[in-house]
Amino acid sequence: YAVEFFLLLMVNGLTWIMGSMRRRIEVFALFCTAALLPIYIAMGVDTDQAATGRVHIMRLILVLRCTPTIRLLSYVADYKMFAKVTLAIVPRGFEMMKVMFTVMYIFCLIGMQLYGGLICYKCS
């Protein structure tokens, strides 16, 4: 990761890297990944808790490494339109999920009141 950053720095220069917010985010992700790798290696797998921690750190590293790909996708017009439509749908989706949750909750309450204990698979 250090080699990748220094190659970017040598080829394009610091002003090019810091000139855009997208490139700053990419460099930040690069540094975060480089900082998380020694932690990942040092954790060991002696206990279940350490193994779980290693899994979480590896997931974070993989997500951070996806940022350049996401940055490249933002230049494609079709993906920009897809992102705009998706972000426009999200508020209505939350409203619809609230209604569905309420209806299913009421349906479950009525079902428990009407059939609670009547249908039994292990009847004695």
N, CA, C and O atoms as CSV, one atom per row, in Angstrom:
chain,resi,resn,atom,element,x,y,z
A,1,TYR,N,N,0.822,-1.195,0.000
A,1,TYR,CA,C,0.000,0.000,0.000
A,1,TYR,C,C,0.860,1.250,0.000
A,1,TYR,O,O,0.519,2.254,-0.625
A,2,ALA,N,N,1.975,1.179,0.706
A,2,ALA,CA,C,2.886,2.317,0.704
A,2,ALA,C,C,3.460,2.540,-0.684
A,2,ALA,O,O,3.595,3.681,-1.127
A,3,VAL,N,N,3.796,1.460,-1.371
A,3,VAL,CA,C,4.326,1.579,-2.738
A,3,VAL,C,C,3.281,2.211,-3.657
A,3,VAL,O,O,3.603,3.069,-4.479
A,4,GLU,N,N,2.033,1.780,-3.510
A,4,GLU,CA,C,0.960,2.357,-4.328
A,4,GLU,C,C,0.844,3.855,-4.090
A,4,GLU,O,O,0.716,4.627,-5.039
A,5,PHE,N,N,0.888,4.273,-2.815
A,5,PHE,CA,C,0.770,5.699,-2.517
A,5,PHE,C,C,1.963,6.469,-3.057
A,5,PHE,O,O,1.794,7.533,-3.653
A,6,PHE,N,N,3.181,5.942,-2.855
A,6,PHE,CA,C,4.354,6.674,-3.314
A,6,PHE,C,C,4.428,6.747,-4.841
A,6,PHE,O,O,4.943,7.723,-5.387
A,7,LEU,N,N,3.921,5.730,-5.529
A,7,LEU,CA,C,3.858,5.818,-6.982
A,7,LEU,C,C,2.863,6.892,-7.426
A,7,LEU,O,O,3.138,7.656,-8.351
A,8,LEU,N,N,1.709,6.944,-6.763
A,8,LEU,CA,C,0.754,8.023,-7.056
A,8,LEU,C,C,1.374,9.387,-6.798
A,8,LEU,O,O,1.196,10.320,-7.581
A,9,LEU,N,N,2.095,9.492,-5.706
A,9,LEU,CA,C,2.718,10.770,-5.326
A,9,LEU,C,C,3.795,11.169,-6.326
A,9,LEU,O,O,3.877,12.334,-6.715
A,10,MET,N,N,4.621,10.216,-6.745
A,10,MET,CA,C,5.712,10.535,-7.668
A,10,MET,C,C,5.185,10.879,-9.059
A,10,MET,O,O,5.688,11.801,-9.701
A,11,VAL,N,N,4.181,10.148,-9.524
A,11,VAL,CA,C,3.683,10.370,-10.883
A,11,VAL,C,C,2.845,11.639,-10.972
A,11,VAL,O,O,3.023,12.438,-11.892
A,12,ASN,N,N,1.931,11.830,-10.022
A,12,ASN,CA,C,0.973,12.926,-10.135
A,12,ASN,C,C,1.282,14.131,-9.255
A,12,ASN,O,O,0.873,15.244,-9.588
A,13,GLY,N,N,1.968,13.951,-8.178
A,13,GLY,CA,C,2.281,15.052,-7.280
A,13,GLY,C,C,1.231,15.226,-6.197
A,13,GLY,O,O,0.098,14.764,-6.335
A,14,LEU,N,N,1.609,15.887,-5.131
A,14,LEU,CA,C,0.728,16.064,-3.972
A,14,LEU,C,C,-0.441,16.990,-4.291
A,14,LEU,O,O,-1.544,16.780,-3.787
A,15,THR,N,N,-0.222,17.999,-5.111
A,15,THR,CA,C,-1.323,18.920,-5.426
A,15,THR,C,C,-2.420,18.219,-6.222
A,15,THR,O,O,-3.597,18.539,-6.058
A,16,TRP,N,N,-2.051,17.261,-7.088
A,16,TRP,CA,C,-3.049,16.503,-7.837
A,16,TRP,C,C,-3.848,15.607,-6.899
A,16,TRP,O,O,-5.066,15.491,-7.031
A,17,ILE,N,N,-3.163,14.979,-5.955
A,17,ILE,CA,C,-3.841,14.067,-5.030
A,17,ILE,C,C,-4.801,14.841,-4.133
A,17,ILE,O,O,-5.932,14.408,-3.918
A,18,MET,N,N,-4.363,15.973,-3.612
A,18,MET,CA,C,-5.187,16.738,-2.674
A,18,MET,C,C,-6.154,17.686,-3.377
A,18,MET,O,O,-6.923,18.381,-2.713
A,19,GLY,N,N,-6.128,17.724,-4.702
A,19,GLY,CA,C,-6.992,18.633,-5.447
A,19,GLY,C,C,-8.439,18.188,-5.532
A,19,GLY,O,O,-9.313,19.002,-5.830
A,20,SER,N,N,-8.709,16.947,-5.283
A,20,SER,CA,C,-10.064,16.434,-5.424
A,20,SER,C,C,-10.459,15.677,-4.163
A,20,SER,O,O,-9.640,14.978,-3.566
A,21,MET,N,N,-11.713,15.818,-3.764
A,21,MET,CA,C,-12.202,15.119,-2.581
A,21,MET,C,C,-12.178,13.606,-2.791
A,21,MET,O,O,-11.879,12.854,-1.863
A,22,ARG,N,N,-12.488,13.164,-3.996
A,22,ARG,CA,C,-12.481,11.727,-4.276
A,22,ARG,C,C,-11.090,11.133,-4.083
A,22,ARG,O,O,-10.937,10.063,-3.494
A,23,ARG,N,N,-10.072,11.844,-4.589
A,23,ARG,CA,C,-8.711,11.335,-4.430
A,23,ARG,C,C,-8.284,11.374,-2.968
A,23,ARG,O,O,-7.561,10.487,-2.514
A,24,ARG,N,N,-8.719,12.387,-2.229
A,24,ARG,CA,C,-8.406,12.438,-0.793
A,24,ARG,C,C,-9.015,11.256,-0.063
A,24,ARG,O,O,-8.379,10.667,0.811
A,25,ILE,N,N,-10.253,10.904,-0.419
A,25,ILE,CA,C,-10.901,9.754,0.211
A,25,ILE,C,C,-10.159,8.479,-0.143
A,25,ILE,O,O,-10.009,7.592,0.696
A,26,GLU,N,N,-9.694,8.382,-1.383
A,26,GLU,CA,C,-8.951,7.194,-1.783
A,26,GLU,C,C,-7.629,7.075,-1.013
A,26,GLU,O,O,-7.255,5.983,-0.584
A,27,VAL,N,N,-6.934,8.186,-0.842
A,27,VAL,CA,C,-5.683,8.162,-0.078
A,27,VAL,C,C,-5.966,7.856,1.388
A,27,VAL,O,O,-5.198,7.129,2.019
A,28,PHE,N,N,-7.036,8.387,1.936
A,28,PHE,CA,C,-7.424,8.077,3.314
A,28,PHE,C,C,-7.704,6.586,3.470
A,28,PHE,O,O,-7.272,5.970,4.444
A,29,ALA,N,N,-8.425,6.007,2.513
A,29,ALA,CA,C,-8.697,4.560,2.556
A,29,ALA,C,C,-7.408,3.768,2.448
A,29,ALA,O,O,-7.260,2.729,3.093
A,30,LEU,N,N,-6.484,4.241,1.649
A,30,LEU,CA,C,-5.194,3.573,1.506
A,30,LEU,C,C,-4.424,3.583,2.820
A,30,LEU,O,O,-3.862,2.562,3.217
A,31,PHE,N,N,-4.393,4.736,3.502
A,31,PHE,CA,C,-3.695,4.822,4.784
A,31,PHE,C,C,-4.393,3.997,5.864
A,31,PHE,O,O,-3.729,3.361,6.683
A,32,CYS,N,N,-5.726,4.004,5.872
A,32,CYS,CA,C,-6.456,3.197,6.854
A,32,CYS,C,C,-6.191,1.715,6.650
A,32,CYS,O,O,-6.030,0.968,7.615
A,33,THR,N,N,-6.146,1.294,5.400
A,33,THR,CA,C,-5.852,-0.104,5.103
A,33,THR,C,C,-4.446,-0.457,5.564
A,33,THR,O,O,-4.226,-1.509,6.164
A,34,ALA,N,N,-3.501,0.425,5.282
A,34,ALA,CA,C,-2.120,0.173,5.701
A,34,ALA,C,C,-1.994,0.154,7.226
A,34,ALA,O,O,-1.148,-0.559,7.765
A,35,ALA,N,N,-2.825,0.928,7.924
A,35,ALA,CA,C,-2.775,0.934,9.393
A,35,ALA,C,C,-3.460,-0.291,9.980
A,35,ALA,O,O,-3.064,-0.765,11.046
A,36,LEU,N,N,-4.484,-0.816,9.302
A,36,LEU,CA,C,-5.221,-1.966,9.832
A,36,LEU,C,C,-4.501,-3.289,9.600
A,36,LEU,O,O,-4.703,-4.234,10.363
A,37,LEU,N,N,-3.675,-3.380,8.577
A,37,LEU,CA,C,-3.011,-4.651,8.297
A,37,LEU,C,C,-2.103,-5.126,9.432
A,37,LEU,O,O,-2.166,-6.305,9.781
A,38,PRO,N,N,-1.263,-4.274,10.025
A,38,PRO,CA,C,-0.455,-4.769,11.159
A,38,PRO,C,C,-1.318,-5.198,12.353
A,38,PRO,O,O,-0.974,-6.144,13.061
A,39,ILE,N,N,-2.423,-4.509,12.569
A,39,ILE,CA,C,-3.329,-4.906,13.658
A,39,ILE,C,C,-3.909,-6.277,13.362
A,39,ILE,O,O,-4.016,-7.118,14.255
A,40,TYR,N,N,-4.278,-6.502,12.121
A,40,TYR,CA,C,-4.823,-7.797,11.714
A,40,TYR,C,C,-3.797,-8.908,11.931
A,40,TYR,O,O,-4.133,-9.982,12.430
A,41,ILE,N,N,-2.564,-8.648,11.561
A,41,ILE,CA,C,-1.521,-9.659,11.694
A,41,ILE,C,C,-1.183,-9.911,13.159
A,41,ILE,O,O,-0.941,-11.052,13.550
A,42,ALA,N,N,-1.164,-8.855,13.974
A,42,ALA,CA,C,-0.762,-8.985,15.376
A,42,ALA,C,C,-1.832,-9.619,16.264
A,42,ALA,O,O,-1.518,-10.062,17.369
A,43,MET,N,N,-3.069,-9.673,15.818
A,43,MET,CA,C,-4.134,-10.165,16.689
A,43,MET,C,C,-4.026,-11.648,17.000
A,43,MET,O,O,-4.394,-12.057,18.101
A,44,GLY,N,N,-3.543,-12.462,16.088
A,44,GLY,CA,C,-3.464,-13.894,16.341
A,44,GLY,C,C,-4.837,-14.528,16.373
A,44,GLY,O,O,-5.852,-13.833,16.330
A,45,VAL,N,N,-4.868,-15.851,16.448
A,45,VAL,CA,C,-6.141,-16.567,16.471
A,45,VAL,C,C,-6.206,-17.520,17.665
A,45,VAL,O,O,-6.711,-18.636,17.537
A,46,ASP,N,N,-5.702,-17.094,18.819
A,46,ASP,CA,C,-5.673,-17.958,19.997
A,46,ASP,C,C,-7.064,-18.228,20.551
A,46,ASP,O,O,-7.350,-19.342,20.990
A,47,THR,N,N,-7.920,-17.236,20.537
A,47,THR,CA,C,-9.258,-17.395,21.107
A,47,THR,C,C,-10.315,-17.111,20.049
A,47,THR,O,O,-10.028,-16.584,18.974
A,48,ASP,N,N,-11.540,-17.474,20.387
A,48,ASP,CA,C,-12.647,-17.184,19.471
A,48,ASP,C,C,-12.858,-15.687,19.308
A,48,ASP,O,O,-13.210,-15.216,18.227
A,49,GLN,N,N,-12.641,-14.936,20.399
A,49,GLN,CA,C,-12.839,-13.485,20.345
A,49,GLN,C,C,-11.819,-12.844,19.395
A,49,GLN,O,O,-12.159,-11.942,18.630
A,50,ALA,N,N,-10.569,-13.314,19.449
A,50,ALA,CA,C,-9.547,-12.777,18.548
A,50,ALA,C,C,-9.869,-13.129,17.099
A,50,ALA,O,O,-9.682,-12.311,16.199
A,51,ALA,N,N,-10.359,-14.359,16.878
A,51,ALA,CA,C,-10.717,-14.755,15.517
A,51,ALA,C,C,-11.874,-13.915,14.991
A,51,ALA,O,O,-11.880,-13.529,13.821
A,52,THR,N,N,-12.857,-13.627,15.852
A,52,THR,CA,C,-13.977,-12.780,15.450
A,52,THR,C,C,-13.492,-11.363,15.135
A,52,THR,O,O,-13.937,-10.752,14.163
A,53,GLY,N,N,-12.586,-10.848,15.953
A,53,GLY,CA,C,-12.022,-9.527,15.704
A,53,GLY,C,C,-11.266,-9.476,14.395
A,53,GLY,O,O,-11.336,-8.484,13.669
A,54,ARG,N,N,-10.538,-10.546,14.087
A,54,ARG,CA,C,-9.809,-10.594,12.822
A,54,ARG,C,C,-10.767,-10.581,11.636
A,54,ARG,O,O,-10.486,-9.954,10.615
A,55,VAL,N,N,-11.885,-11.264,11.766
A,55,VAL,CA,C,-12.879,-11.279,10.677
A,55,VAL,C,C,-13.422,-9.877,10.449
A,55,VAL,O,O,-13.559,-9.442,9.305
A,56,HIS,N,N,-13.733,-9.163,11.538
A,56,HIS,CA,C,-14.272,-7.809,11.400
A,56,HIS,C,C,-13.247,-6.867,10.776
A,56,HIS,O,O,-13.593,-6.039,9.933
A,57,ILE,N,N,-11.996,-6.992,11.186
A,57,ILE,CA,C,-10.960,-6.122,10.618
A,57,ILE,C,C,-10.753,-6.440,9.139
A,57,ILE,O,O,-10.563,-5.530,8.331
A,58,MET,N,N,-10.789,-7.725,8.779
A,58,MET,CA,C,-10.619,-8.083,7.367
A,58,MET,C,C,-11.776,-7.548,6.529
A,58,MET,O,O,-11.563,-7.098,5.403
A,59,ARG,N,N,-12.993,-7.591,7.057
A,59,ARG,CA,C,-14.130,-7.026,6.318
A,59,ARG,C,C,-13.941,-5.531,6.109
A,59,ARG,O,O,-14.222,-5.012,5.028
A,60,LEU,N,N,-13.462,-4.832,7.145
A,60,LEU,CA,C,-13.227,-3.396,7.026
A,60,LEU,C,C,-12.153,-3.111,5.981
A,60,LEU,O,O,-12.285,-2.173,5.195
A,61,ILE,N,N,-11.096,-3.910,5.970
A,61,ILE,CA,C,-10.036,-3.734,4.972
A,61,ILE,C,C,-10.594,-3.938,3.565
A,61,ILE,O,O,-10.282,-3.170,2.654
A,62,LEU,N,N,-11.409,-4.959,3.388
A,62,LEU,CA,C,-11.974,-5.218,2.060
A,62,LEU,C,C,-12.902,-4.100,1.607
A,62,LEU,O,O,-12.907,-3.740,0.430
A,63,VAL,N,N,-13.685,-3.551,2.521
A,63,VAL,CA,C,-14.559,-2.429,2.162
A,63,VAL,C,C,-13.724,-1.205,1.792
A,63,VAL,O,O,-14.041,-0.499,0.835
A,64,LEU,N,N,-12.662,-0.958,2.549
A,64,LEU,CA,C,-11.807,0.181,2.231
A,64,LEU,C,C,-11.132,0.011,0.872
A,64,LEU,O,O,-10.921,0.992,0.159
A,65,ARG,N,N,-10.794,-1.215,0.511
A,65,ARG,CA,C,-10.150,-1.438,-0.771
A,65,ARG,C,C,-11.133,-1.306,-1.942
A,65,ARG,O,O,-10.703,-1.222,-3.092
A,66,CYS,N,N,-12.427,-1.286,-1.671
A,66,CYS,CA,C,-13.428,-1.123,-2.737
A,66,CYS,C,C,-13.617,0.341,-3.124
A,66,CYS,O,O,-14.238,0.617,-4.151
A,67,THR,N,N,-13.111,1.277,-2.347
A,67,THR,CA,C,-13.349,2.694,-2.645
A,67,THR,C,C,-12.822,3.134,-4.009
A,67,THR,O,O,-13.496,3.925,-4.668
A,68,PRO,N,N,-11.644,2.666,-4.482
A,68,PRO,CA,C,-11.249,3.080,-5.843
A,68,PRO,C,C,-12.205,2.583,-6.916
A,68,PRO,O,O,-12.455,3.280,-7.899
A,69,THR,N,N,-12.739,1.381,-6.733
A,69,THR,CA,C,-13.685,0.848,-7.706
A,69,THR,C,C,-14.960,1.676,-7.732
A,69,THR,O,O,-15.497,1.969,-8.800
A,70,ILE,N,N,-15.439,2.051,-6.561
A,70,ILE,CA,C,-16.633,2.883,-6.477
A,70,ILE,C,C,-16.365,4.237,-7.124
A,70,ILE,O,O,-17.237,4.802,-7.785
A,71,ARG,N,N,-15.160,4.751,-6.931
A,71,ARG,CA,C,-14.795,6.029,-7.541
A,71,ARG,C,C,-14.812,5.914,-9.064
A,71,ARG,O,O,-15.280,6.824,-9.749
A,72,LEU,N,N,-14.308,4.809,-9.592
A,72,LEU,CA,C,-14.325,4.626,-11.042
A,72,LEU,C,C,-15.746,4.490,-11.576
A,72,LEU,O,O,-16.049,4.981,-12.664
A,73,LEU,N,N,-16.620,3.828,-10.821
A,73,LEU,CA,C,-18.005,3.682,-11.263
A,73,LEU,C,C,-18.741,5.013,-11.300
A,73,LEU,O,O,-19.710,5.167,-12.042
A,74,SER,N,N,-18.286,5.980,-10.501
A,74,SER,CA,C,-18.978,7.267,-10.478
A,74,SER,C,C,-18.780,8.059,-11.768
A,74,SER,O,O,-19.485,9.042,-11.995
A,75,TYR,N,N,-17.837,7.654,-12.615
A,75,TYR,CA,C,-17.623,8.348,-13.883
A,75,TYR,C,C,-18.548,7.840,-14.990
A,75,TYR,O,O,-18.668,8.487,-16.030
A,76,VAL,N,N,-19.200,6.699,-14.789
A,76,VAL,CA,C,-20.084,6.135,-15.806
A,76,VAL,C,C,-21.477,6.740,-15.626
A,76,VAL,O,O,-22.034,6.706,-14.529
A,77,ALA,N,N,-22.030,7.285,-16.690
A,77,ALA,CA,C,-23.307,8.008,-16.605
A,77,ALA,C,C,-24.453,7.109,-16.162
A,77,ALA,O,O,-25.311,7.537,-15.390
A,78,ASP,N,N,-24.478,5.863,-16.643
A,78,ASP,CA,C,-25.563,4.957,-16.263
A,78,ASP,C,C,-25.545,4.659,-14.761
A,78,ASP,O,O,-26.596,4.568,-14.126
A,79,TYR,N,N,-24.341,4.508,-14.202
A,79,TYR,CA,C,-24.256,4.243,-12.768
A,79,TYR,C,C,-24.640,5.464,-11.946
A,79,TYR,O,O,-25.203,5.338,-10.859
A,80,LYS,N,N,-24.333,6.650,-12.471
A,80,LYS,CA,C,-24.760,7.868,-11.779
A,80,LYS,C,C,-26.278,7.931,-11.704
A,80,LYS,O,O,-26.843,8.249,-10.658
A,81,MET,N,N,-26.935,7.625,-12.819
A,81,MET,CA,C,-28.399,7.633,-12.848
A,81,MET,C,C,-28.958,6.574,-11.899
A,81,MET,O,O,-29.934,6.825,-11.192
A,82,PHE,N,N,-28.342,5.393,-11.883
A,82,PHE,CA,C,-28.778,4.324,-10.984
A,82,PHE,C,C,-28.647,4.765,-9.524
A,82,PHE,O,O,-29.541,4.510,-8.717
A,83,ALA,N,N,-27.541,5.423,-9.185
A,83,ALA,CA,C,-27.340,5.891,-7.810
A,83,ALA,C,C,-28.370,6.964,-7.442
A,83,ALA,O,O,-28.900,6.959,-6.331
A,84,LYS,N,N,-28.652,7.875,-8.362
A,84,LYS,CA,C,-29.644,8.923,-8.085
A,84,LYS,C,C,-31.030,8.332,-7.867
A,84,LYS,O,O,-31.743,8.735,-6.948
A,85,VAL,N,N,-31.413,7.376,-8.713
A,85,VAL,CA,C,-32.731,6.748,-8.576
A,85,VAL,C,C,-32.814,5.969,-7.267
A,85,VAL,O,O,-33.823,6.029,-6.565
A,86,THR,N,N,-31.747,5.236,-6.941
A,86,THR,CA,C,-31.733,4.463,-5.695
A,86,THR,C,C,-31.869,5.385,-4.483
A,86,THR,O,O,-32.636,5.091,-3.566
A,87,LEU,N,N,-31.141,6.484,-4.472
A,87,LEU,CA,C,-31.234,7.420,-3.348
A,87,LEU,C,C,-32.592,8.108,-3.292
A,87,LEU,O,O,-33.050,8.480,-2.212
A,88,ALA,N,N,-33.238,8.281,-4.436
A,88,ALA,CA,C,-34.571,8.888,-4.444
A,88,ALA,C,C,-35.626,7.911,-3.922
A,88,ALA,O,O,-36.631,8.332,-3.350
A,89,ILE,N,N,-35.400,6.615,-4.114
A,89,ILE,CA,C,-36.375,5.607,-3.689
A,89,ILE,C,C,-36.282,5.300,-2.195
A,89,ILE,O,O,-37.270,4.879,-1.592
A,90,VAL,N,N,-35.127,5.501,-1.599
A,90,VAL,CA,C,-34.904,5.098,-0.202
A,90,VAL,C,C,-35.934,5.686,0.775
A,90,VAL,O,O,-36.455,4.925,1.590
A,91,PRO,N,N,-36.261,6.977,0.750
A,91,PRO,CA,C,-37.258,7.475,1.715
A,91,PRO,C,C,-38.622,6.799,1.571
A,91,PRO,O,O,-39.255,6.468,2.573
A,92,ARG,N,N,-39.076,6.594,0.339
A,92,ARG,CA,C,-40.361,5.908,0.142
A,92,ARG,C,C,-40.275,4.453,0.580
A,92,ARG,O,O,-41.253,3.894,1.078
A,93,GLY,N,N,-39.131,3.848,0.400
A,93,GLY,CA,C,-38.947,2.470,0.849
A,93,GLY,C,C,-39.076,2.344,2.349
A,93,GLY,O,O,-39.664,1.381,2.843
A,94,PHE,N,N,-38.529,3.311,3.090
A,94,PHE,CA,C,-38.673,3.289,4.541
A,94,PHE,C,C,-40.129,3.456,4.963
A,94,PHE,O,O,-40.593,2.803,5.897
A,95,GLU,N,N,-40.840,4.332,4.269
A,95,GLU,CA,C,-42.263,4.503,4.578
A,95,GLU,C,C,-43.029,3.218,4.325
A,95,GLU,O,O,-43.871,2.826,5.133
A,96,MET,N,N,-42.743,2.558,3.208
A,96,MET,CA,C,-43.425,1.317,2.884
A,96,MET,C,C,-43.079,0.220,3.891
A,96,MET,O,O,-43.940,-0.583,4.252
A,97,MET,N,N,-41.830,0.183,4.345
A,97,MET,CA,C,-41.438,-0.829,5.332
A,97,MET,C,C,-42.133,-0.596,6.668
A,97,MET,O,O,-42.469,-1.555,7.364
A,98,LYS,N,N,-42.350,0.659,7.034
A,98,LYS,CA,C,-43.092,0.948,8.270
A,98,LYS,C,C,-44.515,0.411,8.185
A,98,LYS,O,O,-45.016,-0.209,9.123
A,99,VAL,N,N,-45.159,0.659,7.041
A,99,VAL,CA,C,-46.534,0.173,6.853
A,99,VAL,C,C,-46.564,-1.350,6.863
A,99,VAL,O,O,-47.428,-1.947,7.506
A,100,MET,N,N,-45.634,-1.982,6.160
A,100,MET,CA,C,-45.599,-3.445,6.135
A,100,MET,C,C,-45.342,-4.023,7.519
A,100,MET,O,O,-45.955,-5.023,7.892
A,101,PHE,N,N,-44.446,-3.410,8.284
A,101,PHE,CA,C,-44.175,-3.881,9.646
A,101,PHE,C,C,-45.427,-3.769,10.510
A,101,PHE,O,O,-45.738,-4.685,11.271
A,102,THR,N,N,-46.139,-2.664,10.398
A,102,THR,CA,C,-47.351,-2.474,11.194
A,102,THR,C,C,-48.410,-3.509,10.821
A,102,THR,O,O,-49.033,-4.099,11.703
A,103,VAL,N,N,-48.617,-3.732,9.529
A,103,VAL,CA,C,-49.616,-4.710,9.084
A,103,VAL,C,C,-49.226,-6.107,9.548
A,103,VAL,O,O,-50.074,-6.838,10.058
A,104,MET,N,N,-47.967,-6.494,9.384
A,104,MET,CA,C,-47.535,-7.828,9.801
A,104,MET,C,C,-47.624,-7.987,11.321
A,104,MET,O,O,-47.960,-9.065,11.811
A,105,TYR,N,N,-47.326,-6.927,12.066
A,105,TYR,CA,C,-47.420,-6.986,13.521
A,105,TYR,C,C,-48.868,-7.216,13.952
A,105,TYR,O,O,-49.137,-8.048,14.819
A,106,ILE,N,N,-49.794,-6.479,13.347
A,106,ILE,CA,C,-51.222,-6.664,13.666
A,106,ILE,C,C,-51.673,-8.063,13.255
A,106,ILE,O,O,-52.415,-8.707,13.997
A,107,PHE,N,N,-51.243,-8.547,12.089
A,107,PHE,CA,C,-51.582,-9.883,11.628
A,107,PHE,C,C,-51.075,-10.938,12.615
A,107,PHE,O,O,-51.781,-11.902,12.913
A,108,CYS,N,N,-49.863,-10.755,13.117
A,108,CYS,CA,C,-49.313,-11.701,14.093
A,108,CYS,C,C,-50.086,-11.656,15.403
A,108,CYS,O,O,-50.348,-12.702,15.996
A,109,LEU,N,N,-50.452,-10.482,15.860
A,109,LEU,CA,C,-51.233,-10.374,17.100
A,109,LEU,C,C,-52.584,-11.065,16.966
A,109,LEU,O,O,-52.997,-11.796,17.867
A,110,ILE,N,N,-53.272,-10.843,15.854
A,110,ILE,CA,C,-54.571,-11.492,15.640
A,110,ILE,C,C,-54.395,-13.008,15.549
A,110,ILE,O,O,-55.193,-13.759,16.110
A,111,GLY,N,N,-53.359,-13.459,14.848
A,111,GLY,CA,C,-53.105,-14.886,14.728
A,111,GLY,C,C,-52.811,-15.533,16.071
A,111,GLY,O,O,-53.277,-16.641,16.341
A,112,MET,N,N,-52.053,-14.861,16.906
A,112,MET,CA,C,-51.750,-15.418,18.230
A,112,MET,C,C,-53.008,-15.467,19.089
A,112,MET,O,O,-53.186,-16.408,19.862
A,113,GLN,N,N,-53.876,-14.479,18.969
A,113,GLN,CA,C,-55.097,-14.471,19.761
A,113,GLN,C,C,-56.083,-15.535,19.277
A,113,GLN,O,O,-56.750,-16.178,20.089
A,114,LEU,N,N,-56.177,-15.721,17.973
A,114,LEU,CA,C,-57.137,-16.687,17.438
A,114,LEU,C,C,-56.641,-18.129,17.515
A,114,LEU,O,O,-57.398,-19.034,17.866
A,115,TYR,N,N,-55.360,-18.339,17.182
A,115,TYR,CA,C,-54.866,-19.704,17.053
A,115,TYR,C,C,-53.764,-20.050,18.050
A,115,TYR,O,O,-53.179,-21.129,17.958
A,116,GLY,N,N,-53.473,-19.185,18.978
A,116,GLY,CA,C,-52.400,-19.447,19.936
A,116,GLY,C,C,-52.633,-20.727,20.719
A,116,GLY,O,O,-53.581,-20.805,21.500
A,117,GLY,N,N,-51.789,-21.730,20.527
A,117,GLY,CA,C,-51.893,-22.984,21.247
A,117,GLY,C,C,-52.812,-24.004,20.625
A,117,GLY,O,O,-52.821,-25.148,21.080
A,118,LEU,N,N,-53.585,-23.666,19.615
A,118,LEU,CA,C,-54.511,-24.617,19.011
A,118,LEU,C,C,-53.794,-25.543,18.015
A,118,LEU,O,O,-54.113,-26.729,17.936
A,119,ILE,N,N,-52.861,-25.021,17.282
A,119,ILE,CA,C,-52.111,-25.835,16.331
A,119,ILE,C,C,-50.865,-26.303,17.054
A,119,ILE,O,O,-50.001,-25.499,17.403
A,120,CYS,N,N,-50.774,-27.596,17.276
A,120,CYS,CA,C,-49.694,-28.137,18.082
A,120,CYS,C,C,-49.072,-29.325,17.356
A,120,CYS,O,O,-49.783,-30.257,16.978
A,121,TYR,N,N,-47.778,-29.307,17.160
A,121,TYR,CA,C,-47.093,-30.404,16.499
A,121,TYR,C,C,-46.696,-31.510,17.470
A,121,TYR,O,O,-46.592,-32.671,17.074
A,122,LYS,N,N,-46.476,-31.167,18.726
A,122,LYS,CA,C,-46.075,-32.151,19.736
A,122,LYS,C,C,-47.161,-32.276,20.786
A,122,LYS,O,O,-46.905,-32.063,21.971
A,123,CYS,N,N,-48.363,-32.617,20.370
A,123,CYS,CA,C,-49.473,-32.723,21.299
A,123,CYS,C,C,-49.311,-33.967,22.177
A,123,CYS,O,O,-48.903,-35.025,21.698
A,124,SER,N,N,-49.628,-33.832,23.434
A,124,SER,CA,C,-49.513,-34.979,24.345
A,124,SER,C,C,-50.849,-35.614,24.623
A,124,SER,O,O,-50.926,-36.590,25.370
